[in-house]
Amino acid sequence: MNNSDQNADSGELMYVKCAYCGKWMDVKPGQMNQITHTLCKDCLEKQMKELEDLDKEGT
């Protein structure tokens, strides 16, 4: 059994926070009171738009 399986079985939860805007998004199995980061939908869309704009400028 790997570490993530052990955490899921233990019922411990970690918090999920947007790395860009700081919005609290969710909880998921993990180490108690730990925080993991991702991008919320709004920030992901904003970042993808910026990448598209950079691609257009580069061509």
C-alpha positions as CSV (number, residue, x, y, z in Angstrom):
1,M,0.0,0.0,0.0
2,N,1.5,3.4,-1.0
3,N,1.4,6.5,1.1
4,S,-1.6,8.1,-0.8
5,D,-3.6,4.8,-0.2
6,Q,-2.8,5.0,3.5
7,N,-4.0,8.6,3.7
8,A,-7.2,7.8,1.9
9,D,-7.9,5.0,4.3
10,S,-7.1,7.1,7.4
11,G,-9.7,9.7,6.5
12,E,-7.1,12.5,6.7
13,L,-7.8,15.4,4.4
14,M,-5.7,18.1,2.9
15,Y,-6.9,21.5,1.6
16,V,-6.8,22.6,-2.0
17,K,-6.1,26.2,-2.8
18,C,-5.7,28.2,-6.0
19,A,-2.0,29.0,-6.5
20,Y,-2.9,32.2,-8.4
21,C,-5.7,33.9,-6.5
22,G,-5.6,32.0,-3.2
23,K,-9.2,30.9,-3.3
24,W,-9.9,27.8,-1.2
25,M,-11.4,25.2,-3.5
26,D,-11.7,21.8,-2.0
27,V,-10.4,19.1,0.3
28,K,-9.1,15.7,-0.7
29,P,-7.4,12.7,0.9
30,G,-3.9,13.5,2.1
31,Q,-1.9,14.5,5.1
32,M,-3.9,16.2,7.8
33,N,-3.7,20.0,7.7
34,Q,-1.5,20.1,4.6
35,I,-2.3,22.4,1.6
36,T,-1.9,21.5,-2.1
37,H,-2.2,24.0,-4.9
38,T,-3.8,24.1,-8.4
39,L,-5.6,26.7,-10.4
40,C,-9.3,27.5,-10.1
41,K,-11.3,27.6,-13.3
42,D,-11.2,31.4,-13.5
43,C,-7.5,31.6,-13.1
44,L,-6.9,28.7,-15.5
45,E,-8.9,30.5,-18.2
46,K,-7.0,33.7,-17.5
47,Q,-3.7,32.0,-17.8
48,M,-4.7,30.1,-21.0
49,K,-5.8,33.4,-22.6
50,E,-2.5,35.0,-21.7
51,L,-0.7,32.1,-23.3
52,E,-2.8,32.4,-26.5
53,D,-2.0,36.1,-26.6
54,L,1.7,35.4,-26.3
55,D,1.5,32.8,-29.1
56,K,-0.2,35.3,-31.3
57,E,2.5,38.0,-30.6
58,G,5.2,35.5,-31.4
59,T,4.0,34.6,-34.8
